[in-house]
Amino acid sequence: MISTSVIGLLAAMAASVSAAGSNKPELIAYVVDWELPTNIQWSKLDHVIYSFAEPDQSGKLGNFNTTQLEQVVQQAHANNVGVSLSVGGWTGSRYISDILSKSSSSFANTILDAVKQYSLDGINIDWEYPNSQDGMTCNTRSAQDLDNYLALLKSLRHGLGSKLITLATGTTPFNDQSGDPAKDLSDFASVSEIFLKLIFTYDINGNWDPTTGPNSPLKAASKGESTSVASALSAWKSAGIPSKQLSVGAAFYGWTARTIATTAQSQYVRFTKTQIKGDQYDTMSADPCPGAIKSYSGEMQWRSIDSQGIDAGRNGWTVKYDDTTQTPWAFSAKKKQIVTYDNAQSLEAKAQYAKQEGSGAFIWSLEMDDPKHTLLNALQSVRT
């Protein structure tokens, strides 16, 4: 999931178990195979996406705990909540282009078989990314990716009926044959009458930039990247996707970096390029590509930000809130460390924006919340 361009969108077509045929805003949460939350607040969610089923070169889905998925489906259905299986992901997108170029209908049948086998209510295609260099360096890609993607979706819609389909993508529209964002994606909007896009509006500023900046700005400031929640919604609307099909992503994590100076007047500061370790959950890893080098990501999950007293301004941390980007940031002069993240205040702002300009929100990812479910609670207004 983590990369410089995993700022993205989820496109959702049709309806979930809890809101079949409804255009009302929904709250969807990703739950991850490697750390399933033990106390899911089902009454506060409309749909969950179980991540990830990774296709191999032949298109066979694997690398996920089937028994655990079945348990999630059972619990969710007992609480009238729908479940989708996410196909792909950051490392699981490696072969999707080649798979679809050979036969999009065969891959669709593989996915449909999984939906039937696990009694799913939908499917999530997390292809990072069609005809783009923004994914892993060893990903297959083709100028025909967009056409093949649309063919896959048509096959899935035919086979799934009214079940949910979600698509993960970047903050700009899918790339067309030229390798640039497509200007007209109305064909994607018309695959189904109900077609929601849940925007991965995070990882917008990161260690690829000259300075630190907000992980998930509601609106862009004069510094840092120009991408934001607002710009992503605008870009997809301009490409022919209506606002009723757009939902906003909520990040339950932030990023940390070692600053060069011992002071910080804003969240835009110079930092050392050697990535420091984030929280206890941040382990050194590398993409499964030739020449990839292991490193820390610098990720700080909300549960760590909360438990370490960072958001509360304890233990030497100073917390400020940027009114333009509607995001908090914390700085420790002693540690020469900055953390940019989301808290309850910033997610409440995103929930309100999602209601006004889009059609719901989704969470990456649920296990990162604190035991009090602070961030999940902050998003509940999107459902009212």
Helices and strands as residue ranges (DSSP letters): E 8-13, G 17-19, E 26-32, G 42-44, E 47-55, E 61-62, H 66-78, E 82-88, G 91-93, H 96-117, E 122-126, H 145-160, E 164-170, H 186-189, E 195-200, H 229-238, G 243-245, E 246-251, E 253-258, E 299-301, H 302-307, E 318-322, E 327-332, E 337-340, H 344-357, E 360-364, G 366-368, H 374-378, G 380-383
